[in-house]
Amino acid sequence: MFNKKYIPAKIFLCVLFVLMCLAFGAFINTRAKRALFPKEFSRIKIDWAKLYPFQNEKTQQENIRQETKLEGIHRYLVFNAKLYTTDKLPGYMKFVEQARRYENLIGWNMAPIAGYNSVVKLKDGYLTKFIASFDVTPNIKSTVELAKFCADKNIKFMYVQAPFKICKYEDAEVSGTLDYSNNVADDLLAGLNNADVKNLDVRKLLHDEGKSHHGSYYRTDHHWKPDTALWTSRHIIKTMREDFKWPVDENILDDKNFNFKITPSSLLGSEGKKLTAVRVKLEDAIKITPNFDTLFHVDAPDALVDDDSNFENIHGGFFLTRLTNLKATNNKKILLIGDSFAGGVRSYLALCVNKLDYIDPRVFTGSIRAYIEQTKPDAVIVLYYIGSVRPINYSHHESTFDFR
């Protein structure tokens, strides 16, 4: 018969086991970070909200209930419990590879439309996922209010919509039926157009110039290729020259000014890793660097980076990065807000202006508006791929469209 007196002991052992898993996972994660970043680039924790404080956290939505400390701890523990029992679990990829071998054996080629590790293979072999539809009215409102905030300070503003791998023009069999990424982007841009907010739709640019939509991406990754990022950067600078009347030259970003290095069969992207190399072939990796002299001052506070560097040695992945182009021919300054797609164009844009600051709001938890007021950029650019256009959670400061 079940003895109730052992319940507290069992609960204690379960909690102890979870804490041990988290501690071991943190140890493994620390070692991984040391391998990824040189010792001088080890991360430190910064209280961004103290440096860039919020004036009124309820300006975006009335009666916002802020997250309590206990809720924050719970969210942190749940996130890390999932992380260290999946991606960070020692030997995890070996288990996944065995599962994929079994799927191959039985001819299983199905994937969940949503959920952890979901991945879909398009008819030409490109891997992606499907995105659900949701109401983007709060995202429009937040972006419009940021644009107005900038306009009041005589700062130029532009929203750039990076595409999703699924094309609204060429993938009619899934776009708008199984995948709603383009519907979400269409609704967002329509709202910005109605509010006369300057925006650039990279999906349309790809289509108008006859570029291969799928070919603009890595086959196994959710990111676009570096040459697509360079091409997009050229269009952004061209728009700023024409619409903002800036003394900037997009010709700096012509392909002829760059070296393209291809490493064959060396890349397995984020989507490919979900299927593993058992079911997906590695693809060629591309690295693009200028063939002219470059010199930047790089300031990444969370990584203790504050030094000069050329283009090739600019380290990415930091929460806040400030680049000063020491060879610039103008004095323009851009604040670039966005995800990893924005991080992909960051260094190319910095070749065309004097200063560029890059912020990823998912990990920069200070006030965007306070940062703008303190640093006084000449233009603010928000750039997201459609997968980063998500509902806003105002209970903490980690939502992509939280522009308070």
N, C-alpha and C positions, 0 to 999 in steps of 0.2 A: 504494500500500500504506500501511496505517495506521502512522504513526511514533510509537512509544511515548515518544520524548523530549519530545513536545509535551504530554503528559498533565499534568505539573505546571503548565505555563503556562496550560493551559485551566482547570484547577481554580482557579488563582489568579484568572483573569479572571472565572470564575463567582462566586467568593466576593466579589470586588471589586464585581461588578454587584449582588449581593444587598445588600451594605453600602451601596452608593450608593442603592438603592431605599429601604432603611430610613431613611437619613439624609434623603432627600427627603421620605419619608412623615412623618418626625418634624417636618420643617419645616412641611409642610402642616397637620399635626395641631396644632402650636403656634399657627399662625395661626387655625385653626378655634376653638381654645380661647379665644384672645384675643377673637374675635368673640362667643363664647358668654358669657364671663364678663367683666365690667368689670375694668379694670386692678387695682383694689384687691382683687379676688377671685381673683387668679391662684393656682394651686395650688402647694404646696411639698411636698417629700417628708419624711415624718415616720417615725421608727423607732418604730412603735407597740409592738413587743415590748420595747423598752427602757423605755418609759413604763409598760407594763402587762405585766410579765414572766411567763413560764410557770413554774410551780413544778415540775411534773412532766409532761412532754409525753406520757408513756406511760400515763397514768391511764385513757384511753379504750380502749386496745387494747394487748395485750401485744406486745412485740418489734416496735414500729413502727420501720421504717428511715427516718430523716429524710433529706430531699432534700439532696444534695450541692450545692455551689456550681455545679459544672459542669452538673449536671442542671437547676438553676434557670435558668442562662444559656441552656441549650438550649431549655427550655420558653418562655422569654421571646422568643427569636429566632423560634421556630416560630410562636408566637402573632402576633407583629408581622409576620412574613412573610406570613401568611394575611391579616391585617388590611389591610396596605398593598398587597396584590395584589387586594383585593376592595373593601370599603367605602371605604377611604381612597385608592384609586387615582384620580388625576385623570381625569375624564371617564368614570368607571366607570358612573354612572347612565345616560349616553347609550348605552353599549353594551347595558346591560340593557333600556332602552326599545326599542332596535332589535330585540333578541331577542324581546321581547313582541309587537312589531308583526308579526314573522314568524310567531309562534305563532298570532296572530289570523288571519293570512292563510291558514294551512294548517288552521285549526280545531283546533289542539292545546290540550287542556284538562286535561292530566295533570300531576301534581306528585309528586315522590318523597315517600314517607311519612316518611322521615327524611333528614337531611343538610343541607348548607348551602343556604339560600334555599328550603327546602321550605315550601310553603303549600298549604292545603286550603280550598276554598270550600264551606261548608255549604249546605244546600238553600235557606236564606233569604238567601244572599248574604254572610253573615258569614265573615270569613277567620280561619283558625286553623292549627294544626299538630297532629300526632298525637304522643303521648308513649308510650314503650315501658314495659313492666312491669319492675320489679326488686324485689329483696328489701330492704325498709325496716327490717329488724331492727336494723342499726347506727344508723339514724336514731332509732328508738324508744329504744334504749339511751342514746344521747347526750342526748336530750331528757329522759328520765326522770332521768338523773344530774344534769342541770342543775336540774331541778325539786327534787330532793332537796337539792342544794347550797343552793338558795334557802331551802327549808324549814328547814334547819339554822340559817339566819341570820334566821329569822322574816320572810322576804321572800315576799310573795305571788307566785304564778307562774301564767301562763295561756298556752296555745298556741292561736293563732287560724289556722284553715285558710281562706285565701281561695280562691275557686273558680277553676276553669279555664273557658274559654269553652264547652267541651263539657259539656252538662248530663247528669248521671247519670239524671235523670228523664225528660227530653224528647228526648234524642238517642240512643235505644236502637239505632238502626241502625249507629252507630259506637262508642258507649261500651261498652267491654268486648269489642269485636271488632276494631276498627282502632285505637282510642285507649284507653289504659289509665290515663289520668290519674286518673280517679275510683277505679279499683281501688287505685292507689297511695295515694290519700288515705284511702280506707276502711281499708286495712291499717294505715296510720300511726295514725289516730285510734282504731282498735280496740286497738292496742297501748298507747296512752296511757290509754284507759279502763280497761284491765285493770290498769294500774299506778296507777289513781286520780289521774291527772294532769289538772287542770282544763283543758278545751279548749272552743273555740267553733267550730262548723262553719257557716261562712257559706253554704255550699251549701244546707244544710237551712233556714236562715233565709229565703233567697230563695224556696225552694219553699213553705214554710209561709205566707209572706205574699203568695203569688201574684204575685210580681214576675217580669217577663220576664227569663229568665236571659240570653239573648243580648242583649236590650235594655239590660242592665246594663253592657255593654261597648261600647267603640267598635267599629264594624263592621270597620275596617281595622287595628286595633291589638290587641296582646295584653293591654293594660291595661284595667281597668274605668274607667267614667266617673267624674268627680269627685263626682257626686251619689250614686253607689254607694259611694264611699269615705266620704262624709259619713254616709250611712245606716249603714254598717258601724261607723263610729266611735261613732255613737249607741248601737248595740247593745253595743259593748265597754264603754263607760262605764256603761250600764245594768247589765251583768253585774257590773262591779266594785262598783257601789253595792249590788246585791242579794246577791252571793255573798261579797264581801270586806268588806261593811259599811262602805264608804268614804263620806265626806261629799261626794260628787260629784253633779252634776246634769246628766243627759243632755239635759234640756230646752234647755240652752244650744245644742245642736246641732240644734234643730228647723229645718226648712226656712224657716219664717217669719222666722228671724233672719239670713238670708243673702240676698245679691244673686246672681242667676243671670244671667251674661252669655253669650249665644250668638253666636258668630261664624260665619256661614253659609259652607259649602263652603271651609273653610280648613285642614282637617287631613287628612294622609295618614299613617296609622300605620305601625308597624314591619312588619306583615304586608303592608300595601298597598304599601310601598316595594319589596317583593320582586317585586311584579307591575307596579309603576310606574303612573303616572296614565294610561298608555296603555290599561290594562285595568280600572282601578278608579277610580271617582268619588270626589272629595274629599268629606268629611263635615263636619258642623257641630262646632266645638270649643266646649267648655263651660268657663267659669271661674266659680268660686264663692268669694265673699268675704263676711265678716261685715258686717252693716249696723249694727254697734255698734262703739264705740271699742275698739281693742286696742293693747297695748304689750308687746313682748317684748324681752328681752336675748338676742341670738343669738351663740353662740360656736361657730365652726367652725374648729378649729386648722389644718387642712390648707389652708384657703382664706384664712388671715389675717383672718378675720372675727371681730370682738369689739366689738359695737356694739348699740345699741337700734334696734328696727324695729317697724313695725306688721305685721299679718298679711299684707297684700298684698305686702310687700317682703321677706318671708322667702325667702332663696335656698335652693334645694334642690340635690341631687346631690353633697353632700359626704359623705366617708367617716364622719365623726363630727360630729354636730350636737347642741349643748346649747341648749335653749330654756328660758328663765325667763319665766313669765307674770307680769308686773309688776302685773296687775290680778286675780290669782287670789284666791279667797276661802277657800282651804284650803292646807295645806302639804304635800300629797302629791307624791311624785316617782316617775316611771315611767322604766324603761329599756326602750326599744322596740328589739328586734333583728329585722332582716328585710331584705327586698329592696325593689324600687321600689314594690310594693304597700303595704308598711309605710310607705315614704316618703310615699305618697299620703294616709295617714290621720294621719301625724305631727302636722301643724299643727292639725288639727281636735281631736285628743286633747289637745294642749297648751293649748287654750282652756279645758279643764275642770280642770286641775291646776296646781300651782305650778311644777313643773319636769318637763321631759321630755328625756331623752337618747336619741338615735337612732344605732344602729350598723348598718352593713352589713358582715357578716363576710366578704364576698367581697373587700373591699378594706381592711378594718380587720384588720391582721395581728397585733394584740396579743392577750393573754389576756382572754377574756370574763370569766372568774372573777376575775382580778386587777382588772379594771375594776369589777366589782360590789363587791369588797371595799373598793376605794378610794373609791367614790362613794356606796355605801350607799343604793340606791333602796328605796322601799317596795314596789314591785312590778316584776316582769320579765315583759314580754309578748314572745313570739316570734310573728311573723306572716309567713307565706310563701304565695305562690300555688303551685299544684301543680307548675308548671314549675321552681320552685326547690328542690323536694324531690328531691335527687339523691344518688347514692352519695358517701360521704365519703372524701376523699383526705387521709389524715393525714400525708403526706410534706411538706406545706406548710400554711399557715394561711389558706387562701382558700376552704374549703368551707363551704357554707351551714349545715351542721349540725355544724360543728366548734366545740363549746361549751367547749373546754378553758380 
